Amino acid sequence: MFLLSVFFPLLGGLINTSPIARYLGHRGSSIVAISCMVVAFIASVVIYYEVVFMGCAVSIDVFGTWFSVGTFNAGWTFNFDLLTANMLFTVTGVSMAVHMYACDYMRQDPHLNLFLGYLSYFTGFMCVLVAADNLLVMLVGWEGIGVCSYLLIGYWSHRLSAVKSAQKAILVNRVSDGLLMWGILWVWYHLGSLEYDLLNVYSASGFVGLSILIGAMGKSAQILFHVWLADAMEGPTPVSALIHAATLVTAGVYLLVRLHIHDEMFVIIVGSLTAFMAGVFGATQSDLKRVIAYSTCSQLGYMMVSLGLGETGGEASMGHLMTHASFKAALFLAAGMVISGNGGNQHIARYGGSAHSSMFTMLTLMVASLSLIGWPELSGFYSKETILNLAAICADPIADVAHTLLLLTAMLTSAYTAKLFYQCFMVDFSGSSVTPVRNILPTLAMAILLLDIMLKVWVGTNLLSGMLFFLPWGVKTLPFGLMVAGILTATAAVGSEHFTLIRFCGSRWGFDQLFARSPVNPIFDLGRITWAIGDRGLLSVGDLRA
């Protein structure tokens, strides 16, 4: 039962990418993909019950010894503890809803079976990463989700922008993944083992900790490595939902929590700058999916700041990861319905009016948006409030600066989220008469995620009640006041994109141009030189002599 949660998504991917899929048809491929995810989710629920409520952690050696090098033996071992149980429940639950949504959203695509296969592989490799008992098996899942993200972001290969975005994502992640690999090799050289338990005792620090931290920064789209995240919106909406909710971007945070890497000052600085930067970018974007993408980057900054606040911060980070996965997936699925209801248009200033979407879509987007901004009594409120309170009581002066930046980020998040909802449903700029999209599978998927948001209120309340905070009344209520201020200023931001500062922030502070002029162009020049000297020069001369 425990292994079903890991291998059934991979089985669904194997079937839908094999020659068998051509005989199944679209309906058969959809049934296979959804059935495998339902089985994986049920298995995750059983694991959650056994581990969380019954306290029965399990370690399973699947295939014995994978390979041996001297005294080093690599094995396929999976460990199902409290952290794994929480992550598997989150990943499989969100992925099941996304698979249901994708079967309807992509029903006109001639290669639906291939798309569903990629989605299943993506989920399966994430489950491998989560359940791994050592760094080597973790690396298999880590690289697997990287390859699957490239295939999914560039799935619409006839669009040049999608192809370039996929290349950008995998190349940026290659830099951070290279450092992660170097850190893993360093651990193996010093310890002779890659087991998590030994690494936790070893307490990775110095170069090892920094290299693993930078590897996590690339996957979790922290500042300087964030440039690929918004461009990943070129993929289909189900891909955006899965990447931003429960798989790719959460892998880095999970790895740092698993390895207990808390380089306090550096992590707090990186996380707070990422949160504020993404909040500014999100407030100045006009593309619906890009606004939600930058909100993901901002919330990942919250999680990184929490990681820098010690062991308690690690628990708060995982709590926010779980609640964030639910409402972010719901946001993307509802946004996809809004886009479909407006003829594929993603520019929020060119459409609006609830007539173009069903009332259930409006309800889903509203609940998910309120959870994102931290409205009281929703799951996002409890997890975000815990992180803000931890930053407020921390004695480190860097934490005070981070707390201020996180408060400003909370106000920005409220502003652009309220502006998004206002332009989508309260006003109508388009004048079009596109019929509302009301289908069963997308509605069921959004209903599952809404239920998940409500259930994770229990996670948030337990998290907040388990930590006693003695804070002044003003400090506790300040986030709510800033949230209300952000909502009130949202309507004033509509139509203000002509200001120079807003246009500069909309260009994302020139990070793309910086990357193009600094590392990219010199690498291209070096490639041309080596091609001219080596490929066209020495090798061609050797061929002529032969």
C-alpha positions as CSV (number, residue, x, y, z in Angstrom):
1,M,0.0,0.0,0.0
2,F,2.8,2.4,0.9
3,L,4.5,2.0,-2.5
4,L,1.4,2.6,-4.5
5,S,1.6,6.3,-3.8
6,V,5.0,6.4,-5.5
7,F,4.7,3.9,-8.4
8,F,1.1,4.3,-9.6
9,P,1.7,7.8,-11.0
10,L,4.8,6.4,-12.8
11,L,2.6,3.5,-14.1
12,G,0.1,5.9,-15.5
13,G,2.8,7.8,-17.3
14,L,4.3,4.6,-18.6
15,I,1.0,3.4,-20.1
16,N,0.1,6.8,-21.6
17,T,3.5,7.2,-23.3
18,S,3.7,3.6,-24.6
19,P,2.3,2.3,-27.9
20,I,-0.6,0.9,-25.9
21,A,-2.0,4.4,-25.6
22,R,-2.9,4.6,-29.3
23,Y,-5.4,1.8,-28.8
24,L,-6.9,3.4,-25.7
25,G,-7.9,6.7,-27.3
26,H,-8.4,9.9,-25.5
27,R,-11.1,8.5,-23.2
28,G,-9.1,5.5,-22.3
29,S,-6.0,7.5,-21.6
30,S,-8.0,9.9,-19.4
31,I,-9.4,7.0,-17.4
32,V,-6.0,5.5,-16.9
33,A,-4.4,8.7,-15.8
34,I,-7.2,9.6,-13.4
35,S,-7.5,6.1,-12.0
36,C,-3.8,5.9,-11.2
37,M,-3.9,9.2,-9.5
38,V,-6.9,8.2,-7.4
39,V,-5.2,5.0,-6.3
40,A,-2.1,7.1,-5.4
41,F,-4.1,9.6,-3.4
42,I,-6.0,6.9,-1.5
43,A,-2.6,5.2,-0.7
44,S,-1.4,8.7,0.5
45,V,-4.4,9.0,2.8
46,V,-3.7,5.6,4.3
47,I,0.0,6.6,4.8
48,Y,-1.1,9.9,6.4
49,Y,-3.4,8.0,8.8
50,E,-0.7,5.4,9.7
51,V,2.1,7.8,10.1
52,V,0.5,11.0,11.5
53,F,-2.3,9.5,13.7
54,M,-0.9,6.1,14.5
55,G,2.8,7.1,14.7
56,C,4.0,4.2,12.5
57,A,6.9,5.4,10.3
58,V,7.9,2.8,7.7
59,S,11.2,2.3,5.7
60,I,11.1,0.0,2.7
61,D,14.0,-1.4,0.7
62,V,12.5,-1.9,-2.8
63,F,15.1,-3.4,-5.2
64,G,18.0,-4.1,-2.8
65,T,21.4,-2.9,-3.9
66,W,21.3,-0.7,-7.0
67,F,25.1,-0.6,-7.5
68,S,28.3,-0.7,-5.5
69,V,31.5,1.3,-5.6
70,G,34.1,0.0,-3.1
71,T,32.4,0.2,0.3
72,F,29.6,2.4,-1.0
73,N,26.3,0.6,-1.7
74,A,23.4,2.5,-3.3
75,G,20.0,1.1,-2.7
76,W,16.4,2.0,-3.6
77,T,15.1,2.7,-0.1
78,F,12.0,4.7,0.6
79,N,11.2,6.2,4.0
80,F,7.6,7.2,5.0
81,D,7.8,9.5,8.1
82,L,5.8,12.5,9.2
83,L,7.4,14.8,6.6
84,T,6.9,12.3,3.8
85,A,3.3,11.6,4.7
86,N,2.4,15.3,4.7
87,M,4.1,15.9,1.3
88,L,2.6,12.8,-0.4
89,F,-0.9,13.8,0.8
90,T,-0.4,17.3,-0.7
91,V,1.3,16.2,-3.9
92,T,-1.1,13.4,-4.9
93,G,-4.2,15.4,-3.8
94,V,-3.4,18.4,-5.9
95,S,-2.2,16.3,-8.8
96,M,-5.4,14.3,-8.9
97,A,-7.4,17.4,-9.2
98,V,-5.1,18.8,-11.9
99,H,-5.3,15.5,-13.9
100,M,-9.1,15.7,-13.8
101,Y,-9.0,19.3,-15.0
102,A,-6.4,18.5,-17.7
103,C,-8.6,15.8,-19.2
104,D,-11.2,18.4,-20.1
105,Y,-9.0,21.4,-20.6
106,M,-6.8,19.6,-23.2
107,R,-9.6,17.5,-24.8
108,Q,-9.1,19.1,-28.2
109,D,-5.4,18.3,-28.2
110,P,-4.5,15.4,-30.6
111,H,-1.7,14.1,-28.3
112,L,-3.7,14.1,-25.1
113,N,-2.3,10.8,-24.0
114,L,1.2,12.1,-24.3
115,F,0.4,15.2,-22.2
116,L,-1.3,13.1,-19.5
117,G,1.7,10.8,-19.5
118,Y,4.1,13.7,-18.9
119,L,1.8,15.0,-16.1
120,S,1.9,11.5,-14.5
121,Y,5.6,11.2,-14.8
122,F,6.0,14.6,-13.3
123,T,3.9,13.6,-10.2
124,G,5.6,10.2,-10.0
125,F,9.1,11.7,-9.9
126,M,8.1,14.2,-7.3
127,C,6.8,11.3,-5.1
128,V,10.1,9.6,-5.6
129,L,11.9,12.7,-4.5
130,V,9.7,13.1,-1.4
131,A,9.8,9.4,-0.3
132,A,13.6,8.9,-0.9
133,D,15.7,7.8,2.0
134,N,19.0,9.0,0.6
135,L,20.4,11.8,-1.5
136,L,21.0,9.5,-4.5
137,V,17.4,8.4,-4.9
138,M,16.3,12.0,-4.2
139,L,18.5,13.1,-7.1
140,V,16.7,10.7,-9.4
141,G,13.4,12.4,-8.6
142,W,15.0,15.8,-8.7
143,E,16.3,15.4,-12.2
144,G,13.1,13.6,-13.2
145,I,10.9,16.6,-12.4
146,G,13.4,18.9,-14.1
147,V,13.1,16.9,-17.4
148,C,9.3,16.6,-17.1
149,S,9.0,20.4,-16.5
150,Y,11.0,21.0,-19.7
151,L,8.7,18.7,-21.7
152,L,5.5,20.2,-20.2
153,I,6.5,23.9,-20.4
154,G,7.5,23.4,-24.1
155,Y,4.6,21.1,-24.8
156,W,3.2,23.5,-27.4
157,S,6.3,23.2,-29.5
158,H,4.8,25.1,-32.4
159,R,5.0,28.2,-30.3
160,L,8.5,29.7,-30.3
161,S,7.9,31.4,-26.9
162,A,7.0,28.1,-25.3
163,V,10.2,26.5,-26.7
164,K,12.4,29.3,-25.4
165,S,10.7,29.3,-22.0
166,A,11.3,25.6,-21.6
167,Q,15.0,26.0,-22.6
168,K,15.3,28.9,-20.2
169,A,13.8,26.9,-17.3
170,I,16.1,23.9,-17.8
171,L,19.2,26.0,-18.4
172,V,18.7,28.2,-15.3
173,N,18.1,25.0,-13.2
174,R,21.2,23.4,-14.7
175,V,23.3,26.0,-12.9
176,S,21.8,25.4,-9.5
177,D,21.5,21.6,-10.1
178,G,25.3,21.5,-10.8
179,L,26.0,23.0,-7.4
180,L,23.6,20.6,-5.8
181,M,25.5,17.7,-7.5
182,W,28.8,19.1,-6.3
183,G,27.5,19.2,-2.7
184,I,26.2,15.6,-2.9
185,L,29.6,14.5,-4.1
186,W,31.3,16.4,-1.3
187,V,29.0,14.7,1.2
188,W,29.9,11.3,-0.2
189,Y,33.6,12.0,-0.2
190,H,33.6,13.0,3.5
191,L,31.0,10.6,4.9
192,G,31.1,7.6,2.5
193,S,27.3,7.6,2.6
194,L,24.4,9.6,1.3
195,E,21.8,8.5,4.0
196,Y,19.7,11.3,5.4
197,D,20.2,10.2,8.9
198,L,24.0,10.5,8.7
199,L,23.8,13.8,6.9
200,N,21.5,15.2,9.7
201,V,24.1,14.1,12.3
202,Y,26.9,15.6,10.1
203,S,25.0,18.9,10.0
204,A,25.7,20.2,6.5
205,S,27.3,23.6,6.7
206,G,30.0,25.6,5.0
207,F,30.5,24.8,1.3
208,V,28.2,21.7,1.5
209,G,25.3,23.6,3.0
210,L,25.8,26.6,0.6
211,S,25.9,24.4,-2.5
212,I,22.8,22.5,-1.5
213,L,21.1,25.8,-0.6
214,I,21.8,27.3,-4.0
215,G,20.5,24.1,-5.6
216,A,17.3,24.6,-3.7
217,M,17.2,28.3,-4.7
218,G,17.2,27.3,-8.4
219,K,14.2,24.9,-8.0
220,S,12.3,27.2,-5.7
221,A,12.8,30.3,-7.9
222,Q,14.6,32.5,-5.4
223,I,16.1,35.9,-6.4
224,L,18.6,35.7,-9.3
225,F,17.2,32.2,-10.2
226,H,13.6,33.4,-10.5
227,V,13.8,34.5,-14.1
228,W,12.4,31.2,-15.5
229,L,9.3,31.0,-13.3
230,A,7.0,33.6,-15.0
231,D,8.1,32.4,-18.5
232,A,7.0,28.9,-17.5
233,M,3.4,30.3,-18.0
234,E,3.8,29.6,-21.7
235,G,2.8,26.0,-21.0
236,P,-0.8,24.8,-20.7
237,T,-2.7,25.9,-17.5
238,P,-2.7,22.4,-15.9
239,V,1.1,22.5,-16.2
240,S,1.2,25.9,-14.5
241,A,-1.0,24.7,-11.7
242,L,1.1,21.6,-11.0
243,I,4.5,23.3,-11.2
244,H,3.5,26.2,-8.9
245,A,1.3,24.3,-6.4
246,A,2.9,21.0,-5.4
247,T,5.8,19.8,-7.5
248,L,8.8,21.7,-9.0
249,V,9.0,24.9,-6.9
250,T,8.3,23.2,-3.6
251,A,11.1,20.7,-4.1
252,G,13.8,23.1,-3.0
253,V,12.0,24.0,0.2
254,Y,11.3,20.4,1.0
255,L,15.0,19.5,0.5
256,L,16.1,22.2,2.9
257,V,13.6,21.1,5.6
258,R,14.6,17.4,5.1
259,L,18.3,18.1,5.5
260,H,17.8,20.7,8.3
261,I,19.8,23.3,6.5
262,H,19.2,26.6,8.3
263,D,21.9,29.1,7.4
264,E,19.9,31.8,9.2
265,M,21.3,35.1,7.9
266,F,21.7,34.1,4.2
267,V,18.3,32.3,4.0
268,I,16.4,35.1,5.6
269,I,18.0,37.7,3.3
270,V,17.3,35.7,0.2
271,G,13.7,34.8,1.2
272,S,12.7,38.4,2.2
273,L,14.2,39.9,-1.0
274,T,12.5,37.3,-3.1
275,A,9.1,37.9,-1.4
276,F,9.3,41.7,-1.8
277,M,10.7,41.6,-5.4
278,A,8.0,39.1,-6.5
279,G,5.3,41.2,-4.8
280,V,6.4,44.3,-6.8
281,F,6.5,42.4,-10.0
282,G,3.1,40.8,-9.4
283,A,1.5,44.2,-8.8
284,T,2.7,45.6,-12.1
285,Q,1.9,42.6,-14.4
286,S,-1.2,42.6,-16.7
287,D,-1.1,38.9,-17.7
288,L,-3.4,36.8,-15.5
289,K,-1.2,33.8,-15.2
290,R,2.0,35.8,-14.7
291,V,0.4,37.7,-11.8
292,I,-0.4,34.3,-10.1
293,A,3.1,33.1,-11.0
294,Y,4.7,35.9,-9.1
295,S,2.5,35.4,-6.2
296,T,4.0,31.9,-6.0
297,C,7.5,33.3,-6.0
298,S,6.5,35.7,-3.3
299,Q,5.0,32.9,-1.1
300,L,8.2,30.8,-1.6
301,G,10.1,33.8,-0.2
302,Y,7.9,33.5,3.0
303,M,8.8,29.8,3.2
304,M,12.5,30.5,2.9
305,V,12.4,33.2,5.6
306,S,10.7,30.8,7.8
307,L,13.5,28.2,7.2
308,G,16.0,30.7,8.4
309,L,14.2,31.1,11.8
310,G,15.3,27.7,13.1
311,E,13.6,24.3,13.7
312,T,10.2,25.9,14.5
313,G,10.5,27.9,11.3
314,G,10.9,24.6,9.4
315,E,7.6,23.4,10.7
316,A,5.9,26.7,9.8
317,S,7.5,26.5,6.3
318,M,6.0,23.1,5.7
319,G,2.7,24.2,7.0
320,H,2.6,27.1,4.5
321,L,3.8,24.8,1.7
322,M,0.8,22.6,2.3
323,T,-1.8,25.3,2.5
324,H,-0.2,27.2,-0.4
325,A,-0.4,24.1,-2.7
326,S,-4.2,23.9,-2.3
327,F,-5.2,27.5,-2.9
328,K,-2.6,28.1,-5.6
329,A,-3.8,25.1,-7.6
330,A,-7.4,26.4,-7.2
331,L,-6.3,29.8,-8.4
332,F,-4.7,28.5,-11.5
333,L,-7.6,26.2,-12.4
334,A,-10.1,29.0,-11.9
335,A,-7.9,31.3,-13.9
336,G,-7.8,28.7,-16.7
337,M,-11.6,28.7,-16.8
338,V,-11.7,32.5,-16.9
339,I,-9.2,32.5,-19.8
340,S,-11.2,29.8,-21.7
341,G,-14.4,31.8,-21.1
342,N,-12.8,34.9,-22.7
343,G,-11.6,33.2,-25.8
344,G,-8.0,32.4,-24.6
345,N,-7.2,36.0,-23.7
346,Q,-4.9,36.3,-20.7
347,H,-4.7,40.2,-20.5
348,I,-6.7,41.1,-17.4
349,A,-7.3,44.7,-18.7
350,R,-9.1,43.4,-21.8
351,Y,-11.8,41.4,-20.3
352,G,-13.9,41.0,-17.2
353,G,-17.5,40.5,-16.1
354,S,-18.8,37.4,-14.3
355,A,-21.0,36.7,-17.3
356,H,-18.0,35.0,-19.0
357,S,-17.5,32.5,-16.3
358,S,-19.7,30.3,-14.1
359,M,-20.6,31.4,-10.6
360,F,-18.6,28.4,-9.2
361,T,-15.5,29.6,-11.0
362,M,-16.0,33.0,-9.4
363,L,-16.5,31.4,-6.0
364,T,-13.3,29.3,-6.4
365,L,-11.2,32.3,-7.5
366,M,-12.6,34.3,-4.6
367,V,-11.9,31.7,-1.9
368,A,-8.4,31.0,-3.2
369,S,-7.6,34.7,-3.5
370,L,-8.8,35.4,0.1
371,S,-6.6,32.5,1.3
372,L,-3.7,33.9,-0.6
373,I,-3.9,37.3,0.9
374,G,-4.4,35.8,4.4
375,W,-8.1,36.4,5.1
376,P,-8.9,35.4,8.7
377,E,-10.1,31.8,9.3
378,L,-8.9,30.5,6.0
379,S,-5.9,28.2,5.7
380,G,-3.5,30.7,4.2
381,F,-4.1,33.1,7.1
382,Y,-2.9,30.7,9.8
383,S,0.2,29.5,8.0
384,K,1.2,33.1,6.9
385,E,0.5,34.5,10.3
386,T,2.7,31.9,12.0
387,I,5.7,33.0,9.8
388,L,5.1,36.7,10.4
389,N,4.9,36.1,14.2
390,L,8.1,34.0,14.1
391,A,9.9,36.8,12.3
392,A,8.5,39.4,14.7
393,I,9.8,37.6,17.9
394,C,13.2,36.7,16.5
395,A,16.0,38.6,18.1
396,D,18.2,38.8,15.0
397,P,18.2,42.3,13.5
398,I,18.1,40.7,10.0
399,A,14.8,39.2,11.0
400,D,13.4,42.6,11.8
401,V,14.2,43.8,8.3
402,A,12.7,40.6,6.9
403,H,9.5,41.1,9.0
404,T,9.1,44.6,7.5
405,L,9.6,43.4,4.0
406,L,7.1,40.6,4.5
407,L,4.5,43.0,5.8
408,L,5.0,45.2,2.7
409,T,4.8,42.1,0.6
410,A,1.5,41.2,2.3
411,M,0.0,44.6,1.4
412,L,1.2,44.2,-2.2
413,T,-0.2,40.7,-2.4
414,S,-3.6,42.0,-1.3
415,A,-3.5,44.9,-3.8
416,Y,-2.7,42.9,-6.9
417,T,-5.0,40.0,-5.9
418,A,-7.9,42.3,-5.3
419,K,-7.1,44.1,-8.6
420,L,-7.1,40.7,-10.4
421,F,-10.5,39.7,-9.0
422,Y,-11.9,43.2,-9.7
423,Q,-10.9,43.2,-13.3
424,C,-11.9,39.6,-13.9
425,F,-15.4,39.8,-12.4
426,M,-16.5,43.3,-11.4
427,V,-15.9,45.2,-14.6
428,D,-16.1,44.3,-18.3
429,F,-13.7,45.9,-20.7
430,S,-14.0,43.5,-23.6
431,G,-17.6,43.8,-24.8
432,S,-17.4,40.2,-26.1
433,S,-20.1,37.6,-25.9
434,V,-18.1,34.4,-25.2
435,T,-20.2,31.7,-23.7
436,P,-19.4,30.6,-20.1
437,V,-17.4,27.4,-19.7
438,R,-19.3,24.9,-17.5
439,N,-17.9,21.4,-17.6
440,I,-18.1,18.6,-15.1
441,L,-14.4,17.6,-14.7
442,P,-13.1,21.1,-14.1
443,T,-15.9,21.9,-11.7
444,L,-15.1,18.6,-9.8
445,A,-11.4,19.5,-9.7
446,M,-12.0,22.9,-8.3
447,A,-14.5,21.5,-5.8
448,I,-11.8,19.0,-4.5
449,L,-9.3,21.9,-4.1
450,L,-11.9,24.1,-2.3
451,L,-12.5,21.2,0.1
452,D,-8.8,20.8,0.5
453,I,-8.5,24.5,1.4
454,M,-11.1,24.1,4.1
455,L,-9.6,20.9,5.5
456,K,-6.2,22.5,5.8
457,V,-7.6,25.1,8.1
458,W,-7.0,22.3,10.6
459,V,-3.3,22.2,9.7
460,G,-3.0,25.9,10.1
461,T,-4.8,26.1,13.4
462,N,-2.7,23.3,14.9
463,L,0.4,25.0,13.6
464,L,-0.5,28.4,15.1
465,S,-1.9,27.0,18.4
466,G,1.2,24.9,18.9
467,M,3.4,28.0,19.1
468,L,2.8,30.5,21.8
469,F,3.4,34.1,20.7
470,F,3.4,36.9,23.2
471,L,3.2,39.9,20.9
472,P,1.7,43.3,21.3
473,W,-1.8,43.7,19.9
474,G,-0.7,46.2,17.3
475,V,2.0,43.9,15.9
476,K,-0.6,41.0,15.7
477,T,-3.2,43.1,13.9
478,L,-0.8,45.0,11.6
479,P,-0.8,42.3,8.8
480,F,-4.6,42.4,8.7
481,G,-4.6,46.2,8.5
482,L,-2.1,46.2,5.7
483,M,-4.2,43.5,3.9
484,V,-7.3,45.8,4.1
485,A,-5.2,48.7,2.9
486,G,-4.0,46.7,-0.1
487,I,-7.6,45.8,-1.0
488,L,-8.7,49.4,-0.8
489,T,-6.0,50.6,-3.0
490,A,-6.5,47.9,-5.6
491,T,-9.1,49.8,-7.7
492,A,-6.9,52.8,-7.8
493,A,-4.2,50.8,-9.5
494,V,-6.5,49.9,-12.4
495,G,-5.3,51.8,-15.5
496,S,-2.2,53.3,-13.8
497,E,0.3,51.3,-15.9
498,H,1.5,54.5,-17.7
499,F,3.7,55.6,-14.8
500,T,7.4,55.2,-15.5
501,L,8.2,53.4,-12.2
502,I,5.3,50.9,-12.8
503,R,6.6,50.3,-16.4
504,F,10.1,49.6,-15.0
505,C,8.8,47.2,-12.4
506,G,6.7,45.6,-15.1
507,S,9.9,44.9,-17.0
508,R,11.0,42.9,-13.9
509,W,13.9,45.2,-13.0
510,G,15.8,44.2,-16.1
511,F,16.8,40.8,-14.7
512,D,16.2,39.2,-18.1
513,Q,18.4,41.8,-19.9
514,L,21.1,41.4,-17.2
515,F,21.2,37.6,-17.7
516,A,21.3,38.1,-21.5
517,R,24.2,40.5,-21.5
518,S,26.2,39.1,-18.6
519,P,26.4,35.3,-18.7
520,V,24.5,34.3,-21.8
521,N,26.2,36.4,-24.5
522,P,29.8,35.5,-23.4
523,I,28.9,31.8,-23.3
524,F,27.5,32.1,-26.9
525,D,30.7,33.9,-28.0
526,L,32.8,31.1,-26.4
527,G,30.7,28.5,-28.2
528,R,31.3,30.2,-31.5
529,I,35.0,30.4,-30.8
530,T,35.2,26.7,-29.9
531,W,33.1,25.7,-32.9
532,A,35.3,27.7,-35.2
533,I,38.6,26.4,-33.7
534,G,37.5,22.8,-32.9
535,D,34.5,21.6,-34.9
536,R,35.1,23.6,-38.1
537,G,38.9,23.9,-37.7
538,L,40.8,21.0,-36.2
539,L,38.2,18.3,-36.8
540,S,37.6,19.3,-40.4
541,V,41.3,19.4,-41.2
542,G,41.6,15.9,-39.6
543,D,38.8,14.7,-41.9
544,L,40.5,16.1,-45.0
545,R,43.8,14.4,-44.1
546,A,42.0,11.1,-43.6
